[in-house]
Amino acid sequence: MKYLSEAANIFGKVSPPPGVAEYQSGDLSGLPSFVNNILKLLIIGAGIYSVFNLVLAGYDFLSAGDDPKKVTAAWSKIWQTLLGLAVAAGSFVLAALFGKIIFNDPEALLKIKIFTP
């Protein structure tokens, strides 16, 4: 029996690294907080990409001159960028709406919860 208790403590006390401590406090901790941060980063990246793409499409439109094919291509690029931005922003609105309807909490679907036994 003595060996069994020593085998359970083979690694000793393991403490988390200093940068991980901020993920262990508050409502969200650990993996859900990490996944939420990744999703926020992706949405911010989509917004930055949309603005960059919109500026480039505007430049293409201004430099198209009288060429109807270039004007049509620039307009389609502008339209697709605005549509993608609307989908990215609208996903949060729909998630809050469905969370309010189903769970009576608008943030229910926006907060990732991992249930463990």
C-alpha contacts under 8 A as a table, 3 or more apart, distances in Angstrom:
res1	aa1	res2	aa2	distance
1	M	4	L	5.18
1	M	5	S	6.71
2	K	5	S	5.60
2	K	6	E	6.56
3	Y	6	E	5.10
3	Y	7	A	6.07
4	L	7	A	5.07
4	L	8	A	6.47
5	S	8	A	5.31
5	S	9	N	6.83
6	E	9	N	5.30
6	E	10	I	6.35
7	A	10	I	5.12
9	N	12	G	5.16
9	N	13	K	7.78
11	F	14	V	7.24
16	P	20	V	6.23
16	P	21	A	6.82
17	P	20	V	5.57
17	P	21	A	7.05
18	P	21	A	5.72
19	G	22	E	6.59
20	V	23	Y	5.48
20	V	24	Q	7.10
21	A	24	Q	5.43
21	A	25	S	7.38
22	E	25	S	6.03
23	Y	26	G	7.99
23	Y	28	L	7.50
23	Y	29	S	4.99
23	Y	30	G	5.34
23	Y	33	S	6.38
23	Y	34	F	7.49
24	Q	28	L	7.57
24	Q	29	S	4.55
24	Q	30	G	5.76
25	S	28	L	7.11
25	S	29	S	5.93
26	G	29	S	6.63
28	L	32	P	6.20
28	L	33	S	5.31
28	L	113	K	7.97
29	S	32	P	6.15
29	S	33	S	5.27
29	S	34	F	7.99
30	G	33	S	5.60
30	G	34	F	6.42
31	L	34	F	4.98
31	L	35	V	6.10
32	P	35	V	5.13
32	P	36	N	6.07
32	P	111	K	7.92
32	P	112	I	5.53
32	P	113	K	6.20
32	P	114	I	6.75
33	S	36	N	5.06
33	S	37	N	6.21
33	S	112	I	7.85
34	F	37	N	5.14
34	F	38	I	6.30
35	V	38	I	5.02
35	V	39	L	6.19
35	V	112	I	7.74
36	N	39	L	5.11
36	N	40	K	6.17
36	N	111	K	7.41
36	N	112	I	6.96
37	N	40	K	5.09
37	N	41	L	6.13
38	I	41	L	5.01
38	I	42	L	6.22
39	L	42	L	5.05
39	L	43	I	6.25
40	K	43	I	5.15
40	K	44	I	6.13
41	L	44	I	5.12
41	L	45	G	6.01
42	L	45	G	4.93
42	L	46	A	6.12
43	I	46	A	4.98
43	I	47	G	6.27
43	I	88	A	7.11
44	I	47	G	5.06
44	I	48	I	6.23
45	G	48	I	5.14
45	G	49	Y	6.02
46	A	49	Y	5.05
46	A	50	S	6.02
46	A	85	L	7.65
46	A	88	A	7.65
47	G	50	S	5.02
47	G	51	V	6.29
47	G	85	L	6.80
48	I	51	V	5.23
48	I	52	F	6.18
49	Y	52	F	5.08
49	Y	53	N	5.93
50	S	53	N	5.01
50	S	54	L	5.94
50	S	81	T	5.85
50	S	82	L	7.62
50	S	84	G	7.66
50	S	85	L	6.48
51	V	54	L	5.03
51	V	55	V	6.22
52	F	55	V	5.24
52	F	56	L	6.33
53	N	56	L	5.10
53	N	57	A	6.06
53	N	78	I	7.96
53	N	81	T	6.78
54	L	57	A	5.01
54	L	58	G	6.09
54	L	77	K	7.72
54	L	78	I	5.89
54	L	81	T	6.31
54	L	82	L	7.88
55	V	58	G	5.08
55	V	59	Y	6.22
56	L	59	Y	5.02
56	L	60	D	6.16
57	A	60	D	4.93
57	A	61	F	6.10
57	A	74	A	5.39
57	A	75	W	7.55
57	A	77	K	5.93
57	A	78	I	5.72
58	G	61	F	4.95
58	G	62	L	6.17
58	G	74	A	7.11
58	G	78	I	7.28
59	Y	62	L	5.10
59	Y	63	S	6.05
60	D	63	S	5.15
60	D	64	A	5.89
60	D	70	K	7.52
60	D	71	V	7.78
60	D	74	A	5.74
61	F	64	A	5.21
61	F	65	G	7.85
61	F	70	K	7.24
61	F	71	V	5.64
61	F	74	A	5.09
61	F	75	W	7.09
62	L	65	G	6.82
64	A	67	D	5.90
64	A	68	P	7.88
64	A	70	K	5.32
64	A	71	V	5.67
65	G	71	V	7.76
66	D	71	V	7.83
67	D	70	K	5.54
67	D	71	V	6.42
68	P	71	V	5.04
68	P	72	T	6.05
69	K	72	T	5.15
69	K	73	A	6.12
70	K	73	A	5.01
70	K	74	A	6.07
71	V	74	A	5.12
71	V	75	W	6.13
72	T	75	W	5.11
72	T	76	S	6.12
73	A	76	S	5.16
73	A	77	K	6.18
74	A	77	K	5.04
74	A	78	I	6.18
75	W	78	I	5.04
75	W	79	W	6.05
76	S	79	W	4.98
76	S	80	Q	6.01
77	K	80	Q	5.16
77	K	81	T	6.10
78	I	81	T	5.20
78	I	82	L	6.26
79	W	82	L	5.26
79	W	83	L	6.08
80	Q	83	L	5.00
80	Q	84	G	6.06
81	T	84	G	5.15
81	T	85	L	6.19
82	L	85	L	5.07
82	L	86	A	6.12
83	L	86	A	5.04
83	L	87	V	6.21
84	G	87	V	5.07
84	G	88	A	6.22
85	L	88	A	5.14
85	L	89	A	6.20
86	A	89	A	5.20
86	A	90	G	5.63
87	V	90	G	4.92
87	V	91	S	5.99
88	A	91	S	5.49
88	A	92	F	7.37
89	A	92	F	5.74
89	A	93	V	6.88
90	G	93	V	4.95
90	G	94	L	6.09
91	S	94	L	5.18
91	S	95	A	6.05
92	F	95	A	5.04
92	F	96	A	6.13
92	F	110	L	7.69
93	V	96	A	5.21
93	V	97	L	6.11
94	L	97	L	4.95
94	L	98	F	6.01
95	A	98	F	5.28
95	A	99	G	5.94
95	A	106	P	7.60
95	A	107	E	7.97
95	A	109	L	5.89
95	A	110	L	6.72
96	A	99	G	5.02
96	A	100	K	6.10
96	A	105	D	7.83
96	A	106	P	4.37
96	A	107	E	5.92
96	A	108	A	7.52
96	A	109	L	6.85
96	A	110	L	7.14
97	L	100	K	5.17
97	L	101	I	6.24
97	L	106	P	6.31
98	F	101	I	5.02
98	F	102	I	5.89
98	F	103	F	7.95
98	F	106	P	7.48
98	F	109	L	7.85
99	G	102	I	5.32
99	G	103	F	5.31
99	G	104	N	6.38
99	G	105	D	5.56
99	G	106	P	4.77
99	G	107	E	6.42
99	G	108	A	5.28
99	G	109	L	5.56
100	K	103	F	5.62
100	K	104	N	4.21
100	K	105	D	4.62
100	K	106	P	4.40
100	K	107	E	7.73
100	K	108	A	7.67
101	I	104	N	5.67
101	I	105	D	7.82
102	I	105	D	7.99
103	F	106	P	7.76
103	F	108	A	6.68
105	D	108	A	5.35
106	P	109	L	7.35
106	P	110	L	7.85
107	E	110	L	4.93
107	E	111	K	6.12
108	A	111	K	5.74
109	L	112	I	6.91
